[in-house]
Amino acid sequence: MSLISLRGVDVRIGGRTVLQGIDMDVARGEIVTIVGPNGSGKSTLLRVLVGALKPHAGRVRRAGGLRIGYVPQSLHIDATLPITVARFLGLPNRVGRDALAAALAQAGLPDLGTRQMADLSGGQFQRVLLARAILDKPDLLLLDEATQGLDQRGSASFYQQIEEVRRDIGCGILMVSHELHVVMSASDRVICLNGHICCEGHPEVVASAPEYRALFGTGTKGALALYRHEHDHGHDCSHAHDHGGTL
Amino acid sequence: MILDAFLIRAALAGVGVAVAAAPMGCFVVWRRMAYFGDATAHAAILGVALALALSWSVFFGALVVALLMAVAVSGLGNRGLAMDTLLGVLAHSALAFGLVAASFLTGARLDLMAYLFGDILAVGWGDVAVIWGGALAVLALIGWRWSPLLLSTLNGDLAQAAGIDPRREQLVLTLSLALVVAVAIKVVGVLLIGALLVIPAATARPFARTPEGMAILATAIGAFAALAGLAAAFRFDTPTGPTIVCVAAGCFALATVVNALGRAVGGGSET
């Protein structure tokens, strides 16, 4: 049974059609990744799933009582707003000290509760966002380029953490990413988006689809080569610095 | 003693406005709405003219027009117009229209200066009751929606994911702001309301570690500025509203210096 399903969803923003005819489902326990060039509507799609945008046409169906954890693309906290990690995690509902420490640990952080959000490093900040998203034991975790601004090692370990979160909580995970090489190895299913769904399926199937190649051009080779490389040899580190050509 | 009675009323009115303005002011600062507060406040002079022309209460007229202005601005802002330009147009137009409208009223009925800069020494017990009624309404509104408001302020989509509609929270803030403006007119006047919103919050910022701490500290600073400003105005025979704002500005300058010294000495873990 799917946690959330879209049928024929169209979204227009300022008279421009951003998404058209989107059909998709996310089931419990699977990791689905959305890839696509800039302006392809990835973030818009996530905002529809969160409920921040109402589709112009089509249906969004959520499983009853669906709890969503959301990690936004970027979160700017105004310098005039003092807030500790504990207070941030306790919005909108205050949480106990133990639940707080547990969520931080699950996101791979020590107990930073008393630190100011503004004093965190980029990696810590993203992990606090992750901790906040999983605090409520969500059924569905949405991540919008959650590793933006992290270096290769940082983002690799972030994705590892997400795998663990899925194991622990058993939630469905939908993420948007530009990092094709990581995505290809970490996902159960890839959706290639460019205003509409170009192709979708198992990462390797998508990577060899002509629609995908048309979108990502030469980058495909790097991502696919790396993907195969990892699986052929069982490496799990990714040193190659290939973000997919034009991306 | 008559002297005591009017000073007590003035003190109560000043503290009431500070109590309403300071927590609201924190949101104004966090959401970078300072201009928005000004526009809403300036529009209120049009409400004053309207109220006097139609024999409404000034509080009511100011509240209605401030609310209309605030709703109009948030509505237009959501359509992606450049916000600072839009506010610049609306704020000053509203003020100009208000002043022109006021000129149609005969001078006996309208002492314009009292509404531009406030006339705290002239408040009656009825005004004090209206001010505290409005202030408590603002506190209740903001206190009730505190966490959802904070989360919407941090990030609208995060709020949405938690089942909170950020547009509704925006409306709560808009309503509170209009209330603060209507309540503050008699005390500091439309031109200086913005100062009472922003200065106490900005003064409290370096010493706060949580949003709640900042709101409480800002309220204390605002109340102090109101009382000290009132005392100074009485002593030096200066206009009361501007004197209150001067005291608040002095607090801000002092806080900035203390904070800078603290950082220089201690290396400063606070940001």
Chai-1 contact restraints between the chains, C-beta under 6 A:
chainA,res_idxA,chainB,res_idxB,connection_type,confidence,min_distance_angstrom,max_distance_angstrom,comment,restraint_id
A,V50,B,D157,contact,1.0,0.0,6.0,A-B,restraint_1
A,V50,B,Q160,contact,1.0,0.0,6.0,A-B,restraint_2
A,V50,B,A161,contact,1.0,0.0,6.0,A-B,restraint_3
A,G51,B,Q160,contact,1.0,0.0,6.0,A-B,restraint_4
A,A52,B,D157,contact,1.0,0.0,6.0,A-B,restraint_5
A,A52,B,Q160,contact,1.0,0.0,6.0,A-B,restraint_6
A,I68,B,A161,contact,1.0,0.0,6.0,A-B,restraint_7
A,Y70,B,A161,contact,1.0,0.0,6.0,A-B,restraint_8
A,P72,B,N155,contact,1.0,0.0,6.0,A-B,restraint_9
A,P72,B,D157,contact,1.0,0.0,6.0,A-B,restraint_10
A,L75,B,N155,contact,1.0,0.0,6.0,A-B,restraint_11
A,D78,B,W30,contact,1.0,0.0,6.0,A-B,restraint_12
A,T80,B,V29,contact,1.0,0.0,6.0,A-B,restraint_13
A,T80,B,W30,contact,1.0,0.0,6.0,A-B,restraint_14
A,T80,B,R205,contact,1.0,0.0,6.0,A-B,restraint_15
A,L81,B,W30,contact,1.0,0.0,6.0,A-B,restraint_16
A,P82,B,A208,contact,1.0,0.0,6.0,A-B,restraint_17
A,P82,B,R209,contact,1.0,0.0,6.0,A-B,restraint_18
A,P82,B,M214,contact,1.0,0.0,6.0,A-B,restraint_19
A,I83,B,P211,contact,1.0,0.0,6.0,A-B,restraint_20
A,T84,B,T210,contact,1.0,0.0,6.0,A-B,restraint_21
A,R87,B,T210,contact,1.0,0.0,6.0,A-B,restraint_22
A,L91,B,S147,contact,1.0,0.0,6.0,A-B,restraint_23
A,L91,B,L150,contact,1.0,0.0,6.0,A-B,restraint_24
A,L91,B,L151,contact,1.0,0.0,6.0,A-B,restraint_25
A,P92,B,S147,contact,1.0,0.0,6.0,A-B,restraint_26
A,P92,B,P148,contact,1.0,0.0,6.0,A-B,restraint_27
A,P92,B,L151,contact,1.0,0.0,6.0,A-B,restraint_28
A,P92,B,A162,contact,1.0,0.0,6.0,A-B,restraint_29
A,Q116,B,T271,contact,1.0,0.0,6.0,A-B,restraint_30
A,A118,B,T271,contact,1.0,0.0,6.0,A-B,restraint_31
